[in-house]
Amino acid sequence: MTETTIFEGKKAAYFTLGCKLNFAETSGIGKTLKQLGVETVRPGEVADICIINTCSVTEVADHKCRQAIHKMVKHHPGAFVVVTGCYAQLQPETVGLIDGVDLVLGAEQKGDLVHYLEDRLRRVSQYKDVAAHEVLSLPTKDIKTFSPSCSGDDRTRYFLKVQDGCDYFCTYCTIPYARGRSRNGSIRSIVEQAKQVADDGGKEIVLTGVNIGDFGKTTGETFFELIKALDGVEGIKRYRISSIEPNLLTDEIISFCASSRAFMPHFHIPLQSGSDVVLKLMHRRYTTELFAEKIEKIKSLMPDAFIGIDVIVGTRGETKDLFEETYRFLETLDFSQLHVFSYSERPGTQALKIPHEVTPEEKHERSQKLLSLSERKLKTFYERYIGKEAQILLEKSKISGVIHGFAPNYIKAEVCTEENIDNELVQVRFVGFNSDTTALTAILV
């Protein structure tokens, strides 16, 4: 730990956009600053330091990033403002021109954010006009560093980063440019982090990354070896795999999860399109046939498994007939929920060379059709468990008298109780849907 007083007495505000990986990284930054004496601002307080961790997966995400930066600058006048993350990596010049921004850090520098912040704050304290005259922008294209992180602020579930970057270069995606090539921590270091979570009282860990099935590129290890090692960590009751590519979800991994001590029957698998023509245009590394085989394999070993699927609608080249092909394919699959995204053109991607653009109106119509399918599938999945019992892990709730939790297969439960039993594993019986059908009401048994 740095012996310094530059941070003492200061307060920080954090804002994170995008994926769970970003939230894990922001949490890591916050923990480090807290150890150096920086408090997190309470509602209504003005921060001395603002840190915005950005996303750039779509044009809408870019817009939200700009809005967030402007809002932070407005609500915390005079604060030292640091912007990092994917939007900062891809559009550093744009970010640097936003009034109030003092420091722009890309993916390579994110792990050393505290070091850069400390150095900058010292310069500002010594030369009072530095912040007013100069924005320091440091993103580089050469992204090689793996920075470990794990979020668990007031959470029952911890999000543990095991991998970063991607080597796939799908035609619609900027992730390899925003986060660099695939890299990871060692199994030994990740197991140690999991043990620390257990020591801190955490019971559930979600493994996060950009392409976690590709784990091992920098250490000569494999994702299968990682999950076997993590399964042996005492104290951790549950693991979930945040998302894994279908071509990397091996039968070996599926079989292990089915028989393991702590890996839950819960999978999130990106499909992106149910048309082999579109998958080829996207440069995806599997076919619909392989995808269907993976779903069947999971369900054969874990009939109660929750399966979430990512789908993108309206990509270049997706004609009406090809979308209908996707819809018909999805109807045949035994999944639980869809995560539907409308295609957003990203500068510099190969998808811009593909003919046939889909109108915004068509994208919206297709999204709504898939969302309706998802609602039907999810309702049917939940209905199967009404009247049955399950063990749920209760989480903190902001609603008095109500607490939520998740079953092993990710069914959300709502329990009415005044007891302080968050972060406890309890047995419940599912009674029916809650008022807004977002969960099943449950009673303690």
Disulfide bonds with the S-S distance in Angstrom:
none
